[in-house]
Amino acid sequence: MTASLGGRESIEQDMDVTRERLSQNIDQLVHRVSPKTIASRQVQAVKDYFVDPQGAPRTDHILTIVGGVTGVVVVIVVLRKMVS
């Protein structure tokens, strides 16, 4: 019967350790999927795209975006003039 009690205690300890680990994993997941965390990650990604590690603007990326926006505006203006 003593061996049975030792086995039971061991199983209970394993369950406690597993429960604690699962709790930590759930807390990490909740943090990772919270809207505030997602938003801050996205803001950082945009900053990383437009600013290099030294803090200088990445003109190649900025000019690419400006060129694309300008192209879309030109297409819209031309299409409106063609329609009217």
C-alpha positions in Angstrom: 0.0 0.0 0.0 2.9 2.3 0.6 4.1 2.0 -2.9 0.6 2.8 -4.1 0.6 6.0 -2.0 4.1 7.0 -3.3 2.9 6.4 -6.9 -0.2 8.5 -6.2 1.8 11.4 -4.7 4.1 11.2 -7.7 1.2 11.4 -10.1 -0.3 14.3 -8.2 3.0 16.2 -8.3 3.2 15.5 -12.1 -0.3 16.8 -12.5 0.5 19.9 -10.5 3.6 20.6 -12.6 1.7 20.0 -15.8 -1.2 22.3 -14.6 1.3 25.1 -13.8 3.0 24.8 -17.1 -0.4 24.8 -18.9 -1.4 27.9 -17.0 1.8 29.7 -18.0 1.3 28.7 -21.7 -2.3 30.0 -21.6 -1.2 33.3 -20.0 1.5 33.6 -22.8 -1.1 32.9 -25.5 -3.6 35.4 -24.0 -0.8 38.1 -24.0 0.2 37.3 -27.6 -3.3 37.6 -29.0 -4.4 40.6 -27.0 -5.4 43.5 -29.3 -2.9 45.8 -27.6 0.0 43.4 -28.1 -1.0 42.8 -31.8 -1.2 46.6 -32.4 2.2 47.3 -30.9 3.8 44.5 -33.0 2.2 46.0 -36.1 3.3 49.5 -35.2 6.9 48.2 -34.7 6.8 46.4 -38.0 5.8 49.6 -39.8 8.5 51.5 -38.0 11.1 48.9 -38.9 10.0 49.1 -42.6 10.4 52.9 -42.8 13.3 53.5 -40.4 16.6 51.7 -40.3 18.3 50.6 -37.0 20.3 53.8 -36.8 17.1 55.9 -36.9 17.5 57.2 -40.4 14.5 57.0 -42.8 14.6 54.3 -45.5 14.1 56.4 -48.5 13.9 53.5 -50.9 10.9 52.1 -49.0 9.3 55.6 -48.6 9.7 56.4 -52.3 8.2 53.1 -53.3 5.1 53.8 -51.3 4.9 57.4 -52.5 5.3 56.2 -56.1 2.5 53.7 -55.7 0.1 56.2 -54.1 0.9 58.7 -56.8 0.3 56.1 -59.5 -3.1 55.2 -58.0 -4.1 58.9 -57.8 -3.1 59.5 -61.5 -5.1 56.5 -62.6 -8.2 57.7 -60.7 -7.8 61.2 -62.2 -7.4 59.9 -65.7 -10.4 57.6 -65.4 -12.6 60.4 -64.0 -11.6 62.6 -66.9 -12.4 59.8 -69.4 -15.8 59.2 -67.9 -16.9 62.8 -67.8 
